[in-house]
Amino acid sequence: MQTSKDYQGVLRRDSDADVDEFLCRDAHYTFIETVPQKSCRRNPRVFDGQYLTITRRADCSLWPNFKPLRKVAGFTVDGYAIGVCNELRQALKGLVEK
């Protein structure tokens, strides 16, 4: 064990000997270190486009999420809607139609 390092695990008292509240005589303890859990992304992105992202939930369902709408020069509602439609079709063809 290293000094000043935190360890995750379970500390277990092994003996049933009478142990004074402030003076621990004849008490035996065992520490069992547990393996840290691997961190993983909660809802990973499976598609990242210009207009939307698609994430996969724990139940394997797909959730489309719109990116913020930016009104730049030449912005039209029809152009935006068609861009979203095309990108959604492209994403779903790659994710659903395998």
C-alpha positions in Angstrom: 0.0 0.0 0.0 1.2 3.5 -0.8 1.1 6.4 1.6 -1.7 9.0 1.0 -3.4 6.9 -1.7 -7.1 6.3 -1.5 -8.3 2.7 -1.9 -11.8 1.4 -2.6 -12.8 -1.7 -0.8 -14.4 -3.4 2.2 -13.0 -3.4 5.7 -14.1 -6.5 7.7 -13.7 -7.3 11.4 -12.6 -11.0 11.6 -12.6 -11.7 15.3 -15.3 -11.6 18.0 -12.9 -10.8 20.8 -13.9 -8.2 23.3 -12.7 -4.9 22.0 -12.5 -1.9 24.3 -14.1 1.2 22.7 -10.8 3.1 22.7 -8.2 0.3 22.9 -8.4 -2.4 20.2 -6.6 -5.4 21.6 -6.8 -8.8 19.8 -9.1 -7.4 17.1 -8.3 -8.5 13.6 -9.4 -6.7 10.5 -9.1 -7.6 6.8 -9.3 -5.1 4.0 -10.4 -6.4 0.5 -9.8 -4.0 -2.3 -12.5 -3.8 -5.0 -11.9 -3.2 -8.6 -12.9 0.3 -9.7 -15.8 0.4 -12.1 -15.0 1.3 -15.7 -16.5 4.6 -16.6 -18.5 4.7 -19.8 -20.6 7.4 -21.4 -24.2 7.3 -20.3 -25.8 8.0 -23.7 -23.1 7.8 -26.4 -23.5 9.7 -29.6 -23.9 7.4 -32.6 -24.4 10.2 -35.1 -23.1 13.8 -35.1 -24.3 15.9 -38.0 -24.7 19.6 -38.9 -28.3 19.8 -37.8 -28.8 17.0 -35.2 -27.1 14.4 -33.1 -28.4 10.9 -32.3 -27.7 9.2 -29.0 -28.3 5.6 -28.0 -30.0 5.0 -24.7 -29.5 2.1 -22.3 -32.5 0.3 -23.8 -30.9 0.6 -27.2 -33.5 3.2 -28.4 -32.3 6.0 -30.6 -32.9 9.7 -29.6 -32.5 12.4 -32.2 -31.5 15.8 -30.7 -31.6 19.1 -32.6 -28.5 21.3 -32.5 -29.0 25.0 -31.9 -30.6 26.8 -34.8 -28.2 29.4 -36.3 -29.7 32.0 -38.6 -26.8 32.9 -41.0 -26.9 34.8 -44.2 -29.0 32.9 -46.8 -31.0 31.0 -44.1 -34.4 29.8 -45.3 -36.9 27.7 -43.5 -37.3 25.3 -46.4 -33.6 24.9 -46.8 -33.3 24.1 -43.1 -36.2 21.6 -43.1 -34.8 19.8 -46.1 -31.3 19.7 -44.6 -32.7 18.2 -41.4 -34.8 15.7 -43.4 -31.8 14.6 -45.5 -29.5 14.3 -42.5 -32.1 12.3 -40.5 -32.6 9.9 -43.4 -28.8 9.5 -43.8 -28.4 8.8 -40.1 -31.2 6.3 -39.8 -30.1 4.4 -43.0 -26.7 3.8 -41.3 -28.1 2.9 -37.9 -31.4 1.1 -38.6 -31.0 -0.4 -42.0 -28.1 -2.8 -41.4 
